[in-house]
Amino acid sequence: MIIKTAEFIISNTDINKCPKPVLPEYAFIGRSNVGKSSLINMLTDNSKLAKTSAQPGKTQVINHFLINKNWYMVDLPGYGYAKAAKTERKAWSGFIKDYLLKRTNLSNVFVLLDARLLPQEIDLDFMQNLGKKAIPFSMVFTKTDKITKAELQKNIKIYETQMLETWSELPKIFFTSAAKKEGKNDILNYIEETNLLLADRFKKTEEIKKWAKPI
């Protein structure tokens, strides 16, 4: 897939204000400072699309971007940032949970994981909850340029060992580096293939295109 257009549509904390659910939607989420904004910018070839910051917890709202006029890329707030106020963390959890459970056009959640780290309990719990709610997701390992191949394989093996204790199989896995633009084609091709599978569900009529705007 080639991304020709990527435009910001709306930011909010209320799913009732999200664009009408008539186009496939792909959400990106992970622990704070996992490199989510950098990955989104790399995928879209737009360094200014998602705001990046050295300070964890920068994204505090649901950001919708319309890609190629026919699907949405969604930047969700990071989770697990200890320095965020407790009331803010609770609020983020509330509308993130609301989004994941109620967004009817959500086609896949890309869960970002820092390739340099061993499995974190908060990540494993988050993915476990997605599985329990039958929400489709993929694992995206970020910052692979900052680790050797041997170290990466070791960490992946630990993920497999721990997750297969309760899962029959692992979801699809991607390996990425925003700095080296690695993994871009793999993710975009996966989205393109998924969109084709969902073509009957999301008919690209002129009426649907007109609806692809914020309420």
mmCIF file of the C-alpha atoms, coordinates in Angstrom:
data_MODEL
# 
_entry.id   MODEL 
# 
loop_
_atom_site.group_PDB 
_atom_site.id 
_atom_site.type_symbol 
_atom_site.label_atom_id 
_atom_site.label_alt_id 
_atom_site.label_comp_id 
_atom_site.label_asym_id 
_atom_site.label_entity_id 
_atom_site.label_seq_id 
_atom_site.pdbx_PDB_ins_code 
_atom_site.Cartn_x 
_atom_site.Cartn_y 
_atom_site.Cartn_z 
_atom_site.occupancy 
_atom_site.B_iso_or_equiv 
_atom_site.pdbx_formal_charge 
_atom_site.auth_seq_id 
_atom_site.auth_comp_id 
_atom_site.auth_asym_id 
_atom_site.auth_atom_id 
_atom_site.pdbx_PDB_model_num 
ATOM 1   C CA . MET A 1 1   ? 0.000   0.000   0.000  1.00 0.00 ? 1   MET A CA 1 
ATOM 2   C CA . ILE A 1 2   ? 1.114   3.519   -0.802 1.00 0.00 ? 2   ILE A CA 1 
ATOM 3   C CA . ILE A 1 3   ? -0.237  6.265   1.433  1.00 0.00 ? 3   ILE A CA 1 
ATOM 4   C CA . LYS A 1 4   ? -1.111  9.201   -0.783 1.00 0.00 ? 4   LYS A CA 1 
ATOM 5   C CA . THR A 1 5   ? -3.068  11.276  1.718  1.00 0.00 ? 5   THR A CA 1 
ATOM 6   C CA . ALA A 1 6   ? -3.103  11.382  5.514  1.00 0.00 ? 6   ALA A CA 1 
ATOM 7   C CA . GLU A 1 7   ? -5.202  14.100  7.100  1.00 0.00 ? 7   GLU A CA 1 
ATOM 8   C CA . PHE A 1 8   ? -6.037  14.883  10.691 1.00 0.00 ? 8   PHE A CA 1 
ATOM 9   C CA . ILE A 1 9   ? -9.786  14.705  11.327 1.00 0.00 ? 9   ILE A CA 1 
ATOM 10  C CA . ILE A 1 10  ? -10.544 15.132  15.024 1.00 0.00 ? 10  ILE A CA 1 
ATOM 11  C CA . SER A 1 11  ? -9.259  14.747  18.594 1.00 0.00 ? 11  SER A CA 1 
ATOM 12  C CA . ASN A 1 12  ? -11.582 13.934  21.476 1.00 0.00 ? 12  ASN A CA 1 
ATOM 13  C CA . THR A 1 13  ? -12.228 11.766  24.532 1.00 0.00 ? 13  THR A CA 1 
ATOM 14  C CA . ASP A 1 14  ? -15.808 10.859  23.633 1.00 0.00 ? 14  ASP A CA 1 
ATOM 15  C CA . ILE A 1 15  ? -16.459 8.083   21.110 1.00 0.00 ? 15  ILE A CA 1 
ATOM 16  C CA . ASN A 1 16  ? -19.796 9.678   20.284 1.00 0.00 ? 16  ASN A CA 1 
ATOM 17  C CA . LYS A 1 17  ? -17.804 12.490  18.690 1.00 0.00 ? 17  LYS A CA 1 
ATOM 18  C CA . CYS A 1 18  ? -15.633 10.178  16.598 1.00 0.00 ? 18  CYS A CA 1 
ATOM 19  C CA . PRO A 1 19  ? -16.222 10.011  12.820 1.00 0.00 ? 19  PRO A CA 1 
ATOM 20  C CA . LYS A 1 20  ? -19.201 7.901   11.795 1.00 0.00 ? 20  LYS A CA 1 
ATOM 21  C CA . PRO A 1 21  ? -18.139 4.205   11.912 1.00 0.00 ? 21  PRO A CA 1 
ATOM 22  C CA . VAL A 1 22  ? -18.469 3.536   8.191  1.00 0.00 ? 22  VAL A CA 1 
ATOM 23  C CA . LEU A 1 23  ? -14.809 2.980   7.272  1.00 0.00 ? 23  LEU A CA 1 
ATOM 24  C CA . PRO A 1 24  ? -12.255 0.432   8.551  1.00 0.00 ? 24  PRO A CA 1 
ATOM 25  C CA . GLU A 1 25  ? -10.308 1.707   11.540 1.00 0.00 ? 25  GLU A CA 1 
ATOM 26  C CA . TYR A 1 26  ? -6.883  0.704   12.869 1.00 0.00 ? 26  TYR A CA 1 
ATOM 27  C CA . ALA A 1 27  ? -5.821  1.802   16.341 1.00 0.00 ? 27  ALA A CA 1 
ATOM 28  C CA . PHE A 1 28  ? -2.267  2.151   17.657 1.00 0.00 ? 28  PHE A CA 1 
ATOM 29  C CA . ILE A 1 29  ? -1.638  1.905   21.394 1.00 0.00 ? 29  ILE A CA 1 
ATOM 30  C CA . GLY A 1 30  ? 1.125   0.998   23.822 1.00 0.00 ? 30  GLY A CA 1 
ATOM 31  C CA . ARG A 1 31  ? 2.886   2.011   26.996 1.00 0.00 ? 31  ARG A CA 1 
ATOM 32  C CA . SER A 1 32  ? 3.913   5.640   27.186 1.00 0.00 ? 32  SER A CA 1 
ATOM 33  C CA . ASN A 1 33  ? 7.164   6.407   25.342 1.00 0.00 ? 33  ASN A CA 1 
ATOM 34  C CA . VAL A 1 34  ? 7.068   3.206   23.290 1.00 0.00 ? 34  VAL A CA 1 
ATOM 35  C CA . GLY A 1 35  ? 7.513   5.201   20.072 1.00 0.00 ? 35  GLY A CA 1 
ATOM 36  C CA . LYS A 1 36  ? 3.904   5.294   18.911 1.00 0.00 ? 36  LYS A CA 1 
ATOM 37  C CA . SER A 1 37  ? 3.881   8.765   17.367 1.00 0.00 ? 37  SER A CA 1 
ATOM 38  C CA . SER A 1 38  ? 7.203   8.139   15.632 1.00 0.00 ? 38  SER A CA 1 
ATOM 39  C CA . LEU A 1 39  ? 5.837   4.905   14.144 1.00 0.00 ? 39  LEU A CA 1 
ATOM 40  C CA . ILE A 1 40  ? 2.669   6.595   12.881 1.00 0.00 ? 40  ILE A CA 1 
ATOM 41  C CA . ASN A 1 41  ? 4.718   9.362   11.281 1.00 0.00 ? 41  ASN A CA 1 
ATOM 42  C CA . MET A 1 42  ? 7.016   6.792   9.677  1.00 0.00 ? 42  MET A CA 1 
ATOM 43  C CA . LEU A 1 43  ? 4.096   4.797   8.261  1.00 0.00 ? 43  LEU A CA 1 
ATOM 44  C CA . THR A 1 44  ? 2.550   7.897   6.704  1.00 0.00 ? 44  THR A CA 1 
ATOM 45  C CA . ASP A 1 45  ? 5.800   9.581   5.615  1.00 0.00 ? 45  ASP A CA 1 
ATOM 46  C CA . ASN A 1 46  ? 4.692   12.654  7.532  1.00 0.00 ? 46  ASN A CA 1 
ATOM 47  C CA . SER A 1 47  ? 6.980   13.704  10.364 1.00 0.00 ? 47  SER A CA 1 
ATOM 48  C CA . LYS A 1 48  ? 4.410   16.192  11.678 1.00 0.00 ? 48  LYS A CA 1 
ATOM 49  C CA . LEU A 1 49  ? 1.225   14.087  11.566 1.00 0.00 ? 49  LEU A CA 1 
ATOM 50  C CA . ALA A 1 50  ? 1.387   12.713  15.112 1.00 0.00 ? 50  ALA A CA 1 
ATOM 51  C CA . LYS A 1 51  ? 2.978   14.889  17.761 1.00 0.00 ? 51  LYS A CA 1 
ATOM 52  C CA . THR A 1 52  ? 6.158   13.418  19.210 1.00 0.00 ? 52  THR A CA 1 
ATOM 53  C CA . SER A 1 53  ? 7.653   14.373  22.545 1.00 0.00 ? 53  SER A CA 1 
ATOM 54  C CA . ALA A 1 54  ? 10.465  13.346  24.856 1.00 0.00 ? 54  ALA A CA 1 
ATOM 55  C CA . GLN A 1 55  ? 7.933   13.541  27.660 1.00 0.00 ? 55  GLN A CA 1 
ATOM 56  C CA . PRO A 1 56  ? 5.912   10.323  28.097 1.00 0.00 ? 56  PRO A CA 1 
ATOM 57  C CA . GLY A 1 57  ? 2.143   10.621  28.134 1.00 0.00 ? 57  GLY A CA 1 
ATOM 58  C CA . LYS A 1 58  ? 1.975   13.359  25.481 1.00 0.00 ? 58  LYS A CA 1 
ATOM 59  C CA . THR A 1 59  ? -1.068  11.887  23.724 1.00 0.00 ? 59  THR A CA 1 
ATOM 60  C CA . GLN A 1 60  ? -4.089  12.324  25.986 1.00 0.00 ? 60  GLN A CA 1 
ATOM 61  C CA . VAL A 1 61  ? -6.919  12.095  23.462 1.00 0.00 ? 61  VAL A CA 1 
ATOM 62  C CA . ILE A 1 62  ? -8.167  9.881   20.640 1.00 0.00 ? 62  ILE A CA 1 
ATOM 63  C CA . ASN A 1 63  ? -6.704  11.207  17.375 1.00 0.00 ? 63  ASN A CA 1 
ATOM 64  C CA . HIS A 1 64  ? -8.321  10.208  14.072 1.00 0.00 ? 64  HIS A CA 1 
ATOM 65  C CA . PHE A 1 65  ? -6.418  10.439  10.779 1.00 0.00 ? 65  PHE A CA 1 
ATOM 66  C CA . LEU A 1 66  ? -8.136  9.686   7.463  1.00 0.00 ? 66  LEU A CA 1 
ATOM 67  C CA . ILE A 1 67  ? -5.812  7.692   5.194  1.00 0.00 ? 67  ILE A CA 1 
ATOM 68  C CA . ASN A 1 68  ? -6.259  7.630   1.411  1.00 0.00 ? 68  ASN A CA 1 
ATOM 69  C CA . LYS A 1 69  ? -9.857  8.748   1.971  1.00 0.00 ? 69  LYS A CA 1 
ATOM 70  C CA . ASN A 1 70  ? -10.919 5.175   2.777  1.00 0.00 ? 70  ASN A CA 1 
ATOM 71  C CA . TRP A 1 71  ? -9.687  4.094   6.229  1.00 0.00 ? 71  TRP A CA 1 
ATOM 72  C CA . TYR A 1 72  ? -8.791  5.570   9.593  1.00 0.00 ? 72  TYR A CA 1 
ATOM 73  C CA . MET A 1 73  ? -5.560  5.420   11.544 1.00 0.00 ? 73  MET A CA 1 
ATOM 74  C CA . VAL A 1 74  ? -6.217  6.111   15.232 1.00 0.00 ? 74  VAL A CA 1 
ATOM 75  C CA . ASP A 1 75  ? -3.605  7.313   17.714 1.00 0.00 ? 75  ASP A CA 1 
ATOM 76  C CA . LEU A 1 76  ? -4.718  6.285   21.211 1.00 0.00 ? 76  LEU A CA 1 
ATOM 77  C CA . PRO A 1 77  ? -3.213  7.570   24.479 1.00 0.00 ? 77  PRO A CA 1 
ATOM 78  C CA . GLY A 1 78  ? -0.362  5.574   25.934 1.00 0.00 ? 78  GLY A CA 1 
ATOM 79  C CA . TYR A 1 79  ? -1.009  3.641   29.102 1.00 0.00 ? 79  TYR A CA 1 
ATOM 80  C CA . GLY A 1 80  ? 1.053   3.096   32.227 1.00 0.00 ? 80  GLY A CA 1 
ATOM 81  C CA . TYR A 1 81  ? 2.670   6.504   32.629 1.00 0.00 ? 81  TYR A CA 1 
ATOM 82  C CA . ALA A 1 82  ? 3.251   6.667   36.383 1.00 0.00 ? 82  ALA A CA 1 
ATOM 83  C CA . LYS A 1 83  ? 3.764   10.444  36.567 1.00 0.00 ? 83  LYS A CA 1 
ATOM 84  C CA . ALA A 1 84  ? 0.342   11.242  35.129 1.00 0.00 ? 84  ALA A CA 1 
ATOM 85  C CA . ALA A 1 85  ? -2.172  12.355  37.719 1.00 0.00 ? 85  ALA A CA 1 
ATOM 86  C CA . LYS A 1 86  ? -4.252  9.478   39.067 1.00 0.00 ? 86  LYS A CA 1 
ATOM 87  C CA . THR A 1 87  ? -7.473  11.157  37.961 1.00 0.00 ? 87  THR A CA 1 
ATOM 88  C CA . GLU A 1 88  ? -6.062  11.575  34.435 1.00 0.00 ? 88  GLU A CA 1 
ATOM 89  C CA . ARG A 1 89  ? -4.954  7.943   34.236 1.00 0.00 ? 89  ARG A CA 1 
ATOM 90  C CA . LYS A 1 90  ? -8.423  6.841   35.302 1.00 0.00 ? 90  LYS A CA 1 
ATOM 91  C CA . ALA A 1 91  ? -10.034 9.088   32.711 1.00 0.00 ? 91  ALA A CA 1 
ATOM 92  C CA . TRP A 1 92  ? -7.769  7.839   29.935 1.00 0.00 ? 92  TRP A CA 1 
ATOM 93  C CA . SER A 1 93  ? -8.514  4.246   30.912 1.00 0.00 ? 93  SER A CA 1 
ATOM 94  C CA . GLY A 1 94  ? -12.215 5.034   30.863 1.00 0.00 ? 94  GLY A CA 1 
ATOM 95  C CA . PHE A 1 95  ? -12.474 6.458   27.362 1.00 0.00 ? 95  PHE A CA 1 
ATOM 96  C CA . ILE A 1 96  ? -9.865  4.068   25.953 1.00 0.00 ? 96  ILE A CA 1 
ATOM 97  C CA . LYS A 1 97  ? -11.901 1.144   27.266 1.00 0.00 ? 97  LYS A CA 1 
ATOM 98  C CA . ASP A 1 98  ? -15.062 2.749   25.904 1.00 0.00 ? 98  ASP A CA 1 
ATOM 99  C CA . TYR A 1 99  ? -13.444 3.123   22.485 1.00 0.00 ? 99  TYR A CA 1 
ATOM 100 C CA . LEU A 1 100 ? -12.111 -0.428  22.318 1.00 0.00 ? 100 LEU A CA 1 
ATOM 101 C CA . LEU A 1 101 ? -15.379 -2.033  23.401 1.00 0.00 ? 101 LEU A CA 1 
ATOM 102 C CA . LYS A 1 102 ? -17.860 0.112   21.492 1.00 0.00 ? 102 LYS A CA 1 
ATOM 103 C CA . ARG A 1 103 ? -16.170 1.232   18.284 1.00 0.00 ? 103 ARG A CA 1 
ATOM 104 C CA . THR A 1 104 ? -17.981 -1.009  15.789 1.00 0.00 ? 104 THR A CA 1 
ATOM 105 C CA . ASN A 1 105 ? -15.655 -0.347  12.830 1.00 0.00 ? 105 ASN A CA 1 
ATOM 106 C CA . LEU A 1 106 ? -12.458 -1.137  14.754 1.00 0.00 ? 106 LEU A CA 1 
ATOM 107 C CA . SER A 1 107 ? -10.699 -3.617  12.477 1.00 0.00 ? 107 SER A CA 1 
ATOM 108 C CA . ASN A 1 108 ? -7.444  -4.157  14.376 1.00 0.00 ? 108 ASN A CA 1 
ATOM 109 C CA . VAL A 1 109 ? -5.487  -2.846  17.338 1.00 0.00 ? 109 VAL A CA 1 
ATOM 110 C CA . PHE A 1 110 ? -1.734  -2.586  16.903 1.00 0.00 ? 110 PHE A CA 1 
ATOM 111 C CA . VAL A 1 111 ? -0.250  -3.053  20.371 1.00 0.00 ? 111 VAL A CA 1 
ATOM 112 C CA . LEU A 1 112 ? 3.220   -1.497  20.459 1.00 0.00 ? 112 LEU A CA 1 
ATOM 113 C CA . LEU A 1 113 ? 5.921   -3.158  22.562 1.00 0.00 ? 113 LEU A CA 1 
ATOM 114 C CA . ASP A 1 114 ? 9.465   -1.952  23.200 1.00 0.00 ? 114 ASP A CA 1 
ATOM 115 C CA . ALA A 1 115 ? 11.691  -4.618  21.624 1.00 0.00 ? 115 ALA A CA 1 
ATOM 116 C CA . ARG A 1 116 ? 14.458  -3.902  24.132 1.00 0.00 ? 116 ARG A CA 1 
ATOM 117 C CA . LEU A 1 117 ? 12.418  -4.986  27.134 1.00 0.00 ? 117 LEU A CA 1 
ATOM 118 C CA . LEU A 1 118 ? 11.323  -8.328  28.504 1.00 0.00 ? 118 LEU A CA 1 
ATOM 119 C CA . PRO A 1 119 ? 7.534   -8.834  28.679 1.00 0.00 ? 119 PRO A CA 1 
ATOM 120 C CA . GLN A 1 120 ? 5.946   -6.233  30.919 1.00 0.00 ? 120 GLN A CA 1 
ATOM 121 C CA . GLU A 1 121 ? 2.981   -7.244  33.071 1.00 0.00 ? 121 GLU A CA 1 
ATOM 122 C CA . ILE A 1 122 ? 0.956   -4.228  31.993 1.00 0.00 ? 122 ILE A CA 1 
ATOM 123 C CA . ASP A 1 123 ? 1.375   -5.158  28.300 1.00 0.00 ? 123 ASP A CA 1 
ATOM 124 C CA . LEU A 1 124 ? 0.531   -8.810  28.879 1.00 0.00 ? 124 LEU A CA 1 
ATOM 125 C CA . ASP A 1 125 ? -2.567  -7.858  30.868 1.00 0.00 ? 125 ASP A CA 1 
ATOM 126 C CA . PHE A 1 126 ? -3.677  -5.399  28.190 1.00 0.00 ? 126 PHE A CA 1 
ATOM 127 C CA . MET A 1 127 ? -3.383  -8.017  25.434 1.00 0.00 ? 127 MET A CA 1 
ATOM 128 C CA . GLN A 1 128 ? -5.073  -10.610 27.611 1.00 0.00 ? 128 GLN A CA 1 
ATOM 129 C CA . ASN A 1 129 ? -8.041  -8.289  28.041 1.00 0.00 ? 129 ASN A CA 1 
ATOM 130 C CA . LEU A 1 130 ? -8.218  -7.692  24.285 1.00 0.00 ? 130 LEU A CA 1 
ATOM 131 C CA . GLY A 1 131 ? -8.327  -11.448 23.781 1.00 0.00 ? 131 GLY A CA 1 
ATOM 132 C CA . LYS A 1 132 ? -11.069 -11.925 26.358 1.00 0.00 ? 132 LYS A CA 1 
ATOM 133 C CA . LYS A 1 133 ? -13.183 -9.298  24.614 1.00 0.00 ? 133 LYS A CA 1 
ATOM 134 C CA . ALA A 1 134 ? -12.476 -10.832 21.181 1.00 0.00 ? 134 ALA A CA 1 
ATOM 135 C CA . ILE A 1 135 ? -10.913 -7.596  19.940 1.00 0.00 ? 135 ILE A CA 1 
ATOM 136 C CA . PRO A 1 136 ? -8.524  -8.358  17.048 1.00 0.00 ? 136 PRO A CA 1 
ATOM 137 C CA . PHE A 1 137 ? -4.972  -7.174  17.635 1.00 0.00 ? 137 PHE A CA 1 
ATOM 138 C CA . SER A 1 138 ? -1.395  -7.512  16.465 1.00 0.00 ? 138 SER A CA 1 
ATOM 139 C CA . MET A 1 139 ? 1.897   -7.174  18.321 1.00 0.00 ? 139 MET A CA 1 
ATOM 140 C CA . VAL A 1 140 ? 4.273   -4.498  17.025 1.00 0.00 ? 140 VAL A CA 1 
ATOM 141 C CA . PHE A 1 141 ? 7.790   -4.492  18.410 1.00 0.00 ? 141 PHE A CA 1 
ATOM 142 C CA . THR A 1 142 ? 9.341   -1.020  18.172 1.00 0.00 ? 142 THR A CA 1 
ATOM 143 C CA . LYS A 1 143 ? 12.907  0.295   18.339 1.00 0.00 ? 143 LYS A CA 1 
ATOM 144 C CA . THR A 1 144 ? 14.402  -2.893  16.903 1.00 0.00 ? 144 THR A CA 1 
ATOM 145 C CA . ASP A 1 145 ? 17.400  -0.878  15.695 1.00 0.00 ? 145 ASP A CA 1 
ATOM 146 C CA . LYS A 1 146 ? 18.451  -0.426  19.316 1.00 0.00 ? 146 LYS A CA 1 
ATOM 147 C CA . ILE A 1 147 ? 18.865  -4.139  19.993 1.00 0.00 ? 147 ILE A CA 1 
ATOM 148 C CA . THR A 1 148 ? 20.825  -7.007  18.424 1.00 0.00 ? 148 THR A CA 1 
ATOM 149 C CA . LYS A 1 149 ? 19.027  -9.726  16.500 1.00 0.00 ? 149 LYS A CA 1 
ATOM 150 C CA . ALA A 1 150 ? 20.053  -12.252 19.121 1.00 0.00 ? 150 ALA A CA 1 
ATOM 151 C CA . GLU A 1 151 ? 18.634  -10.129 21.924 1.00 0.00 ? 151 GLU A CA 1 
ATOM 152 C CA . LEU A 1 152 ? 15.435  -9.575  19.961 1.00 0.00 ? 152 LEU A CA 1 
ATOM 153 C CA . GLN A 1 153 ? 14.930  -13.273 19.345 1.00 0.00 ? 153 GLN A CA 1 
ATOM 154 C CA . LYS A 1 154 ? 15.565  -13.993 23.008 1.00 0.00 ? 154 LYS A CA 1 
ATOM 155 C CA . ASN A 1 155 ? 12.898  -11.507 24.073 1.00 0.00 ? 155 ASN A CA 1 
ATOM 156 C CA . ILE A 1 156 ? 10.413  -12.833 21.509 1.00 0.00 ? 156 ILE A CA 1 
ATOM 157 C CA . LYS A 1 157 ? 10.964  -16.362 22.753 1.00 0.00 ? 157 LYS A CA 1 
ATOM 158 C CA . ILE A 1 158 ? 10.162  -15.237 26.301 1.00 0.00 ? 158 ILE A CA 1 
ATOM 159 C CA . TYR A 1 159 ? 6.978   -13.584 25.040 1.00 0.00 ? 159 TYR A CA 1 
ATOM 160 C CA . GLU A 1 160 ? 6.005   -16.818 23.294 1.00 0.00 ? 160 GLU A CA 1 
ATOM 161 C CA . THR A 1 161 ? 6.689   -18.928 26.361 1.00 0.00 ? 161 THR A CA 1 
ATOM 162 C CA . GLN A 1 162 ? 4.658   -16.704 28.662 1.00 0.00 ? 162 GLN A CA 1 
ATOM 163 C CA . MET A 1 163 ? 1.743   -16.022 26.331 1.00 0.00 ? 163 MET A CA 1 
ATOM 164 C CA . LEU A 1 164 ? 1.313   -19.591 25.121 1.00 0.00 ? 164 LEU A CA 1 
ATOM 165 C CA . GLU A 1 165 ? 0.583   -20.602 28.691 1.00 0.00 ? 165 GLU A CA 1 
ATOM 166 C CA . THR A 1 166 ? -2.902  -19.154 28.155 1.00 0.00 ? 166 THR A CA 1 
ATOM 167 C CA . TRP A 1 167 ? -3.123  -18.606 24.377 1.00 0.00 ? 167 TRP A CA 1 
ATOM 168 C CA . SER A 1 168 ? -3.474  -21.328 21.755 1.00 0.00 ? 168 SER A CA 1 
ATOM 169 C CA . GLU A 1 169 ? -1.391  -19.232 19.347 1.00 0.00 ? 169 GLU A CA 1 
ATOM 170 C CA . LEU A 1 170 ? 0.130   -15.782 19.165 1.00 0.00 ? 170 LEU A CA 1 
ATOM 171 C CA . PRO A 1 171 ? -1.376  -12.954 17.112 1.00 0.00 ? 171 PRO A CA 1 
ATOM 172 C CA . LYS A 1 172 ? 0.448   -11.580 14.090 1.00 0.00 ? 172 LYS A CA 1 
ATOM 173 C CA . ILE A 1 173 ? 3.794   -9.985  14.985 1.00 0.00 ? 173 ILE A CA 1 
ATOM 174 C CA . PHE A 1 174 ? 5.558   -7.050  13.328 1.00 0.00 ? 174 PHE A CA 1 
ATOM 175 C CA . PHE A 1 175 ? 9.087   -5.741  13.848 1.00 0.00 ? 175 PHE A CA 1 
ATOM 176 C CA . THR A 1 176 ? 9.664   -2.038  13.332 1.00 0.00 ? 176 THR A CA 1 
ATOM 177 C CA . SER A 1 177 ? 12.180  0.768   13.556 1.00 0.00 ? 177 SER A CA 1 
ATOM 178 C CA . ALA A 1 178 ? 10.941  4.293   12.950 1.00 0.00 ? 178 ALA A CA 1 
ATOM 179 C CA . ALA A 1 179 ? 14.532  5.498   12.632 1.00 0.00 ? 179 ALA A CA 1 
ATOM 180 C CA . LYS A 1 180 ? 15.354  3.017   9.862  1.00 0.00 ? 180 LYS A CA 1 
ATOM 181 C CA . LYS A 1 181 ? 11.812  2.846   8.407  1.00 0.00 ? 181 LYS A CA 1 
ATOM 182 C CA . GLU A 1 182 ? 11.692  -0.899  8.964  1.00 0.00 ? 182 GLU A CA 1 
ATOM 183 C CA . GLY A 1 183 ? 8.394   -2.756  9.114  1.00 0.00 ? 183 GLY A CA 1 
ATOM 184 C CA . LYS A 1 184 ? 6.507   -0.083  7.190  1.00 0.00 ? 184 LYS A CA 1 
ATOM 185 C CA . ASN A 1 185 ? 5.558   -2.225  4.202  1.00 0.00 ? 185 ASN A CA 1 
ATOM 186 C CA . ASP A 1 186 ? 4.641   -5.191  6.381  1.00 0.00 ? 186 ASP A CA 1 
ATOM 187 C CA . ILE A 1 187 ? 2.124   -3.191  8.411  1.00 0.00 ? 187 ILE A CA 1 
ATOM 188 C CA . LEU A 1 188 ? 0.653   -1.268  5.481  1.00 0.00 ? 188 LEU A CA 1 
ATOM 189 C CA . ASN A 1 189 ? 0.307   -4.412  3.364  1.00 0.00 ? 189 ASN A CA 1 
ATOM 190 C CA . TYR A 1 190 ? -1.436  -6.137  6.271  1.00 0.00 ? 190 TYR A CA 1 
ATOM 191 C CA . ILE A 1 191 ? -3.887  -3.240  6.530  1.00 0.00 ? 191 ILE A CA 1 
ATOM 192 C CA . GLU A 1 192 ? -4.478  -3.336  2.778  1.00 0.00 ? 192 GLU A CA 1 
ATOM 193 C CA . GLU A 1 193 ? -5.157  -7.082  2.871  1.00 0.00 ? 193 GLU A CA 1 
ATOM 194 C CA . THR A 1 194 ? -7.521  -6.666  5.818  1.00 0.00 ? 194 THR A CA 1 
ATOM 195 C CA . ASN A 1 195 ? -9.371  -3.876  4.031  1.00 0.00 ? 195 ASN A CA 1 
ATOM 196 C CA . LEU A 1 196 ? -9.911  -6.176  1.050  1.00 0.00 ? 196 LEU A CA 1 
ATOM 197 C CA . LEU A 1 197 ? -11.337 -8.850  3.327  1.00 0.00 ? 197 LEU A CA 1 
ATOM 198 C CA . LEU A 1 198 ? -13.684 -6.260  4.812  1.00 0.00 ? 198 LEU A CA 1 
ATOM 199 C CA . ALA A 1 199 ? -14.706 -4.798  1.445  1.00 0.00 ? 199 ALA A CA 1 
ATOM 200 C CA . ASP A 1 200 ? -18.248 -6.184  1.607  1.00 0.00 ? 200 ASP A CA 1 
ATOM 201 C CA . ARG A 1 201 ? -18.743 -4.725  5.055  1.00 0.00 ? 201 ARG A CA 1 
ATOM 202 C CA . PHE A 1 202 ? -17.417 -1.297  4.191  1.00 0.00 ? 202 PHE A CA 1 
ATOM 203 C CA . LYS A 1 203 ? -18.745 -0.419  0.751  1.00 0.00 ? 203 LYS A CA 1 
ATOM 204 C CA . LYS A 1 204 ? -16.943 2.612   -0.686 1.00 0.00 ? 204 LYS A CA 1 
ATOM 205 C CA . THR A 1 205 ? -19.968 4.492   -1.995 1.00 0.00 ? 205 THR A CA 1 
ATOM 206 C CA . GLU A 1 206 ? -20.182 8.250   -2.433 1.00 0.00 ? 206 GLU A CA 1 
ATOM 207 C CA . GLU A 1 207 ? -22.558 8.347   0.507  1.00 0.00 ? 207 GLU A CA 1 
ATOM 208 C CA . ILE A 1 208 ? -20.032 6.635   2.783  1.00 0.00 ? 208 ILE A CA 1 
ATOM 209 C CA . LYS A 1 209 ? -17.305 8.987   1.638  1.00 0.00 ? 209 LYS A CA 1 
ATOM 210 C CA . LYS A 1 210 ? -19.530 11.898  2.524  1.00 0.00 ? 210 LYS A CA 1 
ATOM 211 C CA . TRP A 1 211 ? -20.072 10.396  5.980  1.00 0.00 ? 211 TRP A CA 1 
ATOM 212 C CA . ALA A 1 212 ? -16.357 10.058  6.620  1.00 0.00 ? 212 ALA A CA 1 
ATOM 213 C CA . LYS A 1 213 ? -16.325 13.291  8.575  1.00 0.00 ? 213 LYS A CA 1 
ATOM 214 C CA . PRO A 1 214 ? -16.636 14.125  12.271 1.00 0.00 ? 214 PRO A CA 1 
ATOM 215 C CA . ILE A 1 215 ? -20.156 14.281  13.636 1.00 0.00 ? 215 ILE A CA 1 
# 
